[in-house]
């Protein structure tokens, strides 16, 4: 297991963790993570073929009792401050793609807000934006 994350890996570990929070990664969530990696500028230069390896490391980390705290700490260390809100927004996107976020996913987002010391107004706006985008007719 790597001692530190790259910024790309940190973002992926966070998105994979929110997806795995309820113990299942849905096809929609996997597809959303792939779409994000393929289309967003923050992932420019990332080798998409590494996604499976990163997911394996995420799962391995989460098996340990302190794994979640360690993952959050390492992700925060790997990301520049200006990407903290981006990381949160990407995790909200993954959680929202199923149109219903479970308690485990919401708890992880709360832990992330605390770990990254995010402004409550900013996170509320990110969450509201996702709710608006994923509304049904």
HUBELHU-V728067 format. One record per residue. N is the residue number from 1. RES is the residue in three letters. D_LAST is the distance of its C-alpha to the last C-alpha in Angstrom with 2 decimals. Layout:
n=[N/N]
res=[RES/RES]
d_last=[D_LAST/D_LAST]
//
This chain:
n=[1/2/3/4/5/6/7/8/9/10/11/12/13/14/15/16/17/18/19/20/21/22/23/24/25/26/27/28/29/30/31/32/33/34/35/36/37/38/39/40/41/42/43/44/45/46/47/48/49/50/51/52/53/54/55/56/57/58/59/60/61/62/63/64/65/66/67/68/69/70/71/72/73/74/75/76/77/78/79/80/81/82/83/84/85/86/87/88/89/90/91/92/93/94/95/96/97/98/99/100/101/102/103/104/105/106/107/108/109/110/111/112/113/114/115/116/117/118/119/120/121/122/123/124/125/126/127/128/129/130/131/132/133/134/135/136/137]
res=[UNK/UNK/UNK/UNK/UNK/UNK/UNK/UNK/UNK/UNK/UNK/UNK/UNK/UNK/UNK/UNK/UNK/UNK/UNK/UNK/UNK/UNK/UNK/UNK/UNK/UNK/UNK/UNK/UNK/UNK/UNK/UNK/UNK/UNK/UNK/UNK/UNK/UNK/UNK/UNK/UNK/UNK/UNK/UNK/UNK/UNK/UNK/UNK/UNK/UNK/UNK/UNK/UNK/UNK/UNK/UNK/UNK/UNK/UNK/UNK/UNK/UNK/UNK/UNK/UNK/UNK/UNK/UNK/UNK/UNK/UNK/UNK/UNK/UNK/UNK/UNK/UNK/UNK/UNK/UNK/UNK/UNK/UNK/UNK/UNK/UNK/UNK/UNK/UNK/UNK/UNK/UNK/UNK/UNK/UNK/UNK/UNK/UNK/UNK/UNK/UNK/UNK/UNK/UNK/UNK/UNK/UNK/UNK/UNK/UNK/UNK/UNK/UNK/UNK/UNK/UNK/UNK/UNK/UNK/UNK/UNK/UNK/UNK/UNK/UNK/UNK/UNK/UNK/UNK/UNK/UNK/UNK/UNK/UNK/UNK/UNK/UNK]
d_last=[44.82/44.92/46.39/43.90/40.55/39.91/37.07/34.99/35.82/34.98/31.43/31.02/32.62/30.23/27.07/28.59/29.55/26.12/24.91/27.94/27.76/26.38/28.94/26.60/25.34/22.34/22.15/19.04/21.14/24.13/22.30/20.93/24.50/25.89/23.53/24.49/28.14/28.05/26.35/27.14/30.52/31.42/32.02/34.26/37.31/35.96/36.94/33.79/36.12/36.91/33.48/34.77/37.88/36.03/33.79/37.03/38.59/35.56/35.78/39.55/39.33/36.91/39.35/41.88/41.94/41.84/39.60/36.48/38.56/40.53/37.49/36.09/39.57/40.17/36.81/37.57/41.04/39.81/37.31/38.40/37.21/35.05/32.86/32.21/29.01/28.02/28.67/26.52/23.60/23.95/24.04/20.91/19.15/20.57/19.66/16.00/15.46/15.23/12.49/15.16/18.51/21.43/24.40/26.55/24.30/24.02/27.79/28.48/26.51/28.61/31.73/30.88/30.40/33.81/35.57/34.55/35.09/31.88/31.29/28.91/27.37/26.75/25.16/22.93/21.79/21.22/19.18/17.10/16.52/15.30/12.88/11.41/11.39/9.82/6.76/3.80/0.00]
//
